[in-house]
Amino acid sequence: MSQLLKALVVLALLCTSAALGFLVRSRMPEPQRSKESTEFIELIIVLLVTIAAVVLGLQTTSVKSAFDIAEHDRAKYAAQLTLLDQCMRNYGTGSELVRRHLQSFTAAAIASNWRSEAAPAGVSYPDVSKMSRDGARSVLTDLMNHIGLEIRQLNPPDQLHEKLAADCFDQFKDVVRARSSIIEEPYSSIARPFLRMLVFWLMVIFACFGLRAPASPLVLIVIALSAISLSSTMFIILDMDMPYEGLFKISSQTMRTALSDMLR
């Protein structure tokens, strides 16, 4: 289910809860509408709204922080790939095979993570776009390991090339560390049971709105706008929790720029 569809489901649930509250209120006997009952309902609404606001704020902050970290790590990773390619370019003759494999790796990484975008052109690479993410990760790991072995197998003809080969292997280790930091980042950091519980809290709040407020056009409009606002907040949280998909996603531009630099 897409994130937008999930947000629309939340919107429908909130509106349904409010409608249920209006229905119950219309059938409540007059003694149940006493001042004491009304004040108690208002107190419960304030309590629930406060809890929901705190939880939503913390969750939004958490997701945004994780998204920013993932975006920063991806940009750093692209820069490390560019530096490794430049080091192999400086090495010169004998590094051609390593550079081709590095280009293939970068293109495969783009195709694996940004599956809804156009595939990289001008370079051959393993087709990982239709693999599971675990399968694609295994293919990329093997290719990265192969690049490291090829760098180790370089046969420097002189002292200068020995130093360049050593520098390139150091750059390779930086790439591996950068990739490891990306792999260790959770693809989704929100527990689904927690989200379901949060939606349930919001449904209770909107049901209380229906119990407390008269079903006038103005009240209905305000409740509808509130439901839209909260469901859009849920959409943002869900969308940013999937950093390589949806409307809010990490741009592939840094990786595509790195590949373009390799191919020039």
C-alpha positions as CSV (number, residue, x, y, z in Angstrom):
1,M,0.0,0.0,0.0
2,S,1.4,3.4,-1.0
3,Q,2.0,6.0,1.6
4,L,-0.6,8.3,0.0
5,L,-3.2,5.5,0.2
6,K,-2.3,4.9,3.8
7,A,-2.8,8.6,4.5
8,L,-6.2,8.5,2.8
9,V,-7.2,5.5,4.9
10,V,-6.2,7.5,8.0
11,L,-8.3,10.4,6.8
12,A,-11.3,8.2,6.2
13,L,-10.9,6.6,9.7
14,L,-10.8,10.0,11.4
15,C,-13.9,11.3,9.6
16,T,-15.7,8.1,10.3
17,S,-14.8,8.4,14.0
18,A,-16.2,11.9,14.1
19,A,-19.4,10.9,12.3
20,L,-19.8,8.0,14.9
21,G,-19.4,10.6,17.7
22,F,-22.1,12.8,16.1
23,L,-24.4,9.8,15.8
24,V,-24.0,8.7,19.4
25,R,-24.5,12.3,20.6
26,S,-27.7,12.6,18.7
27,R,-29.1,9.5,20.4
28,M,-27.9,10.3,23.9
29,P,-30.7,11.0,26.4
30,E,-30.8,14.5,27.8
31,P,-29.5,13.6,31.3
32,Q,-26.2,12.4,29.6
33,R,-25.6,15.9,28.3
34,S,-25.2,17.5,31.6
35,K,-22.6,20.2,32.3
36,E,-20.6,17.7,34.4
37,S,-20.5,15.2,31.5
38,T,-19.5,17.9,29.0
39,E,-16.7,19.2,31.2
40,F,-15.4,15.7,31.7
41,I,-15.4,15.0,27.9
42,E,-13.5,18.3,27.4
43,L,-10.9,17.3,30.0
44,I,-10.4,13.9,28.2
45,I,-10.1,15.7,24.8
46,V,-7.4,18.0,26.2
47,L,-5.5,15.1,27.6
48,L,-5.6,13.0,24.5
49,V,-4.8,15.9,22.2
50,T,-1.8,16.8,24.3
51,I,-0.5,13.2,24.2
52,A,-1.1,12.9,20.5
53,A,0.6,16.3,19.8
54,V,3.7,15.3,21.8
55,V,3.9,11.9,20.1
56,L,3.4,13.3,16.6
57,G,6.0,16.0,17.2
58,L,8.6,13.5,18.5
59,Q,7.9,11.1,15.6
60,T,8.2,13.8,13.0
61,T,11.5,15.1,14.5
62,S,12.8,11.5,14.7
63,V,12.0,10.7,11.1
64,K,13.3,14.1,9.8
65,S,16.6,13.5,11.7
66,A,17.0,10.0,10.3
67,F,16.3,11.3,6.8
68,D,18.9,14.1,7.1
69,I,21.5,11.6,8.4
70,A,20.8,9.2,5.5
71,E,21.0,12.1,3.0
72,H,24.3,13.3,4.4
73,D,25.8,9.7,4.4
74,R,24.7,9.2,0.8
75,A,26.4,12.4,-0.3
76,K,29.5,11.4,1.5
77,Y,29.4,8.0,-0.1
78,A,29.1,9.5,-3.5
79,A,32.1,11.8,-2.8
80,Q,34.2,8.8,-1.7
81,L,33.4,6.9,-4.9
82,T,34.5,9.9,-6.9
83,L,37.7,10.1,-5.0
84,L,38.5,6.4,-5.5
85,D,37.9,6.7,-9.2
86,Q,40.1,9.8,-9.4
87,C,42.8,7.9,-7.6
88,M,42.6,5.0,-10.1
89,R,42.7,7.6,-12.9
90,N,45.9,9.0,-11.4
91,Y,47.4,5.5,-11.3
92,G,46.9,5.3,-15.1
93,T,47.7,2.2,-17.1
94,G,46.6,-1.0,-15.4
95,S,43.6,0.5,-13.6
96,E,41.2,0.4,-16.5
97,L,39.4,-2.8,-15.3
98,V,39.1,-1.5,-11.7
99,R,37.5,1.7,-13.0
100,R,35.1,-0.2,-15.2
101,H,34.0,-2.3,-12.3
102,L,33.7,0.8,-10.1
103,Q,31.5,2.4,-12.8
104,S,29.3,-0.7,-12.9
105,F,29.0,-0.7,-9.1
106,T,27.9,2.9,-9.0
107,A,25.4,2.4,-11.7
108,A,24.0,-0.7,-10.0
109,A,23.7,1.1,-6.7
110,I,21.7,3.8,-8.4
111,A,19.4,1.3,-10.1
112,S,19.0,-0.6,-6.8
113,N,18.0,2.3,-4.6
114,W,16.1,4.6,-7.0
115,R,14.0,2.0,-8.8
116,S,11.3,4.4,-9.9
117,E,13.8,6.6,-11.8
118,A,15.5,6.2,-15.2
119,A,18.2,3.6,-15.2
120,P,21.8,4.8,-15.7
121,A,22.9,4.9,-19.3
122,G,26.3,4.5,-20.9
123,V,27.6,1.7,-18.7
124,S,27.0,-2.0,-18.2
125,Y,26.1,-3.2,-14.8
126,P,24.2,-6.1,-13.1
127,D,20.4,-5.7,-13.3
128,V,19.5,-5.4,-9.7
129,S,16.3,-3.2,-10.2
130,K,14.0,-6.3,-10.0
131,M,15.9,-8.1,-7.2
132,S,14.9,-7.9,-3.6
133,R,16.8,-5.4,-1.6
134,D,18.7,-8.1,0.2
135,G,19.6,-9.8,-3.1
136,A,20.7,-6.5,-4.7
137,R,22.8,-5.8,-1.6
138,S,24.5,-9.2,-1.9
139,V,25.4,-8.5,-5.6
140,L,26.8,-5.1,-4.8
141,T,28.8,-6.5,-1.9
142,D,30.4,-9.1,-4.1
143,L,31.2,-6.5,-6.7
144,M,32.7,-4.1,-4.1
145,N,34.8,-7.0,-2.7
146,H,36.0,-7.8,-6.3
147,I,37.1,-4.2,-6.7
148,G,39.1,-4.4,-3.5
149,L,40.9,-7.6,-4.7
150,E,41.7,-6.0,-8.1
151,I,43.3,-3.0,-6.4
152,R,45.3,-5.4,-4.3
153,Q,46.4,-7.2,-7.4
154,L,47.8,-4.1,-9.1
155,N,51.4,-4.5,-10.2
156,P,53.1,-1.1,-9.7
157,P,56.0,-0.6,-12.1
158,D,57.8,1.9,-9.9
159,Q,57.8,3.6,-6.5
160,L,55.4,6.3,-7.5
161,H,52.8,3.8,-8.6
162,E,53.3,1.9,-5.4
163,K,52.4,5.0,-3.4
164,L,49.4,5.6,-5.7
165,A,48.2,2.0,-5.3
166,A,48.5,2.3,-1.5
167,D,46.5,5.6,-1.6
168,C,43.9,4.0,-3.8
169,F,43.5,1.1,-1.4
170,D,43.1,3.6,1.5
171,Q,40.4,5.3,-0.6
172,F,38.8,1.9,-1.1
173,K,38.6,1.3,2.6
174,D,36.9,4.8,3.0
175,V,34.3,3.7,0.4
176,V,33.7,0.5,2.3
177,R,33.2,2.3,5.6
178,A,30.9,4.9,4.0
179,R,28.8,2.0,2.4
180,S,28.7,0.2,5.7
181,S,27.2,3.3,7.4
182,I,24.5,3.4,4.8
183,I,23.7,-0.3,4.9
184,E,23.4,-0.2,8.7
185,E,20.8,2.6,8.5
186,P,17.3,1.1,8.9
187,Y,15.3,1.2,5.7
188,S,12.2,1.9,7.9
189,S,12.5,3.0,11.5
190,I,8.8,3.2,12.5
191,A,7.2,0.1,14.1
192,R,3.9,-0.6,12.3
193,P,2.1,-1.5,15.6
194,F,3.1,1.9,17.0
195,L,1.6,3.6,14.0
196,R,-1.7,1.7,14.4
197,M,-1.9,2.6,18.0
198,L,-1.3,6.3,17.1
199,V,-4.1,6.2,14.5
200,F,-6.3,4.6,17.2
201,W,-5.6,7.5,19.6
202,L,-6.5,10.0,16.8
203,M,-9.7,8.1,16.1
204,V,-10.7,8.3,19.8
205,I,-10.0,12.1,19.8
206,F,-12.2,12.6,16.7
207,A,-15.0,10.5,18.2
208,C,-14.8,12.7,21.3
209,F,-15.1,15.8,19.0
210,G,-18.3,14.3,17.7
211,L,-19.6,13.7,21.2
212,R,-18.9,17.2,22.3
213,A,-19.7,19.5,19.2
214,P,-23.0,20.1,17.5
215,A,-23.2,18.9,13.9
216,S,-23.3,22.4,12.4
217,P,-21.7,23.1,8.9
218,L,-18.9,25.1,10.5
219,V,-18.0,22.4,13.0
220,L,-18.1,19.8,10.2
221,I,-15.7,21.9,8.1
222,V,-13.3,22.4,11.0
223,I,-13.3,18.7,11.8
224,A,-12.7,17.8,8.1
225,L,-9.8,20.3,7.9
226,S,-8.3,18.9,11.1
227,A,-8.6,15.4,9.7
228,I,-6.9,16.5,6.5
229,S,-4.1,18.2,8.4
230,L,-3.4,15.1,10.6
231,S,-3.6,12.6,7.8
232,S,-1.1,14.8,5.8
233,T,1.2,14.7,8.8
234,M,1.0,11.0,8.8
235,F,1.7,11.0,5.1
236,I,4.9,13.0,5.7
237,I,6.0,10.7,8.5
238,L,5.4,7.6,6.4
239,D,6.9,9.0,3.3
240,M,10.1,10.3,4.9
241,D,10.5,7.0,6.7
242,M,11.2,5.4,3.2
243,P,14.1,7.6,2.1
244,Y,14.5,6.2,-1.4
245,E,10.8,6.2,-2.4
246,G,7.8,8.5,-2.5
247,L,7.5,12.3,-2.7
248,F,10.1,13.1,0.0
249,K,13.1,11.0,-0.9
250,I,16.9,11.3,-1.1
251,S,17.9,12.7,-4.4
252,S,20.0,10.4,-6.7
253,Q,21.8,13.4,-8.1
254,T,25.0,13.0,-6.0
255,M,25.4,9.4,-7.1
256,R,24.6,10.3,-10.7
257,T,27.1,13.1,-10.6
258,A,29.7,10.7,-9.3
259,L,28.9,8.3,-12.2
260,S,29.1,11.1,-14.7
261,D,32.6,12.0,-13.4
262,M,33.7,8.4,-13.7
263,L,32.5,8.2,-17.3
264,R,33.9,11.5,-18.5
